[in-house]
Amino acid sequence: MKKSLISAIIVFSIVIISLSGLTGCTSSEKEEQRAKQLEKIRVDVENLKQQNKNADASLDSLNAELKRKDEELRNIQQELDSLQKNIEQESNK
């Protein structure tokens, strides 16, 4: 009986040690997977920051172009108004 109890304790100990080793591997693999996911997220965030910066630069450029076009439109409208006034004056003569 003593031998079977000792054998059972040894087998139980081996099983516990094996399971703890497997848990360690699984935990290590999970940590490695998490680290990879975190790195991917960091890269994605950096890419999004760069895209946002590029979009801001494009928006600034478009706003500047819009301002130039608005000024050009105002100038053309002033010319048209002046021409219309001249036509009205000529037709009244």
C-alpha positions as CSV (number, residue, x, y, z in Angstrom):
1,M,0.0,0.0,0.0
2,K,2.9,2.3,0.8
3,K,4.4,1.7,-2.6
4,S,1.2,2.4,-4.4
5,L,0.7,5.6,-2.4
6,I,4.2,6.7,-3.2
7,S,3.7,5.8,-6.9
8,A,0.4,7.7,-7.0
9,I,2.1,10.8,-5.4
10,I,4.9,10.6,-8.0
11,V,2.5,10.2,-10.9
12,F,0.4,13.0,-9.5
13,S,3.5,15.2,-9.1
14,I,4.6,14.4,-12.7
15,V,1.2,15.3,-14.0
16,I,1.1,18.6,-12.1
17,I,4.6,19.5,-13.3
18,S,3.7,18.7,-16.9
19,L,0.5,20.7,-16.7
20,S,2.3,23.7,-15.2
21,G,4.8,23.4,-18.0
22,L,2.1,23.4,-20.6
23,T,0.4,26.3,-18.9
24,G,3.7,28.2,-19.0
25,C,4.0,27.6,-22.7
26,T,0.5,28.6,-23.4
27,S,0.9,31.7,-21.3
28,S,4.1,32.5,-23.0
29,E,2.5,32.0,-26.4
30,K,-0.4,34.2,-25.4
31,E,2.0,36.9,-24.3
32,E,3.9,36.6,-27.6
33,Q,0.6,36.9,-29.5
34,R,-0.5,39.9,-27.4
35,A,2.9,41.5,-28.1
36,K,2.5,41.0,-31.8
37,Q,-1.1,42.4,-31.7
38,L,0.1,45.4,-29.7
39,E,2.9,46.0,-32.2
40,K,0.4,45.8,-35.1
41,I,-1.9,48.2,-33.3
42,R,1.0,50.6,-32.8
43,V,1.9,50.4,-36.5
44,D,-1.7,51.0,-37.4
45,V,-1.9,54.0,-35.2
46,E,1.2,55.5,-36.7
47,N,-0.2,54.9,-40.2
48,L,-3.4,56.6,-39.2
49,K,-1.5,59.5,-37.8
50,Q,0.4,59.9,-41.0
51,Q,-2.8,59.6,-43.1
52,N,-4.4,62.2,-40.9
53,K,-1.4,64.5,-41.3
54,N,-1.5,64.0,-45.1
55,A,-5.3,64.7,-45.1
56,D,-4.7,67.9,-43.1
57,A,-2.1,69.0,-45.6
58,S,-4.5,68.3,-48.5
59,L,-7.3,70.1,-46.8
60,D,-5.0,73.1,-46.2
61,S,-4.1,73.1,-49.8
62,L,-7.7,72.8,-50.9
63,N,-8.7,75.7,-48.6
64,A,-6.0,77.9,-50.1
65,E,-7.1,77.0,-53.6
66,L,-10.7,77.8,-52.7
67,K,-9.7,81.2,-51.3
68,R,-7.8,82.0,-54.6
69,K,-10.8,80.9,-56.6
70,D,-13.2,83.0,-54.5
71,E,-10.9,86.0,-55.0
72,E,-10.8,85.3,-58.8
73,L,-14.6,85.0,-58.9
74,R,-15.0,88.3,-57.0
75,N,-12.6,90.0,-59.6
76,I,-14.6,88.6,-62.5
77,Q,-17.9,89.6,-60.9
78,Q,-16.5,93.2,-60.5
79,E,-15.5,93.2,-64.2
80,L,-18.9,92.0,-65.2
81,D,-20.6,94.6,-63.1
82,S,-18.4,97.3,-64.6
83,L,-19.1,96.0,-68.1
84,Q,-22.9,95.9,-67.4
85,K,-22.7,99.4,-66.1
86,N,-20.9,100.6,-69.2
87,I,-23.4,98.8,-71.5
88,E,-26.3,100.5,-69.6
89,Q,-24.6,103.9,-69.9
90,E,-24.0,103.4,-73.6
91,S,-27.6,102.3,-74.3
92,N,-29.0,105.3,-72.4
93,K,-27.1,107.7,-74.7
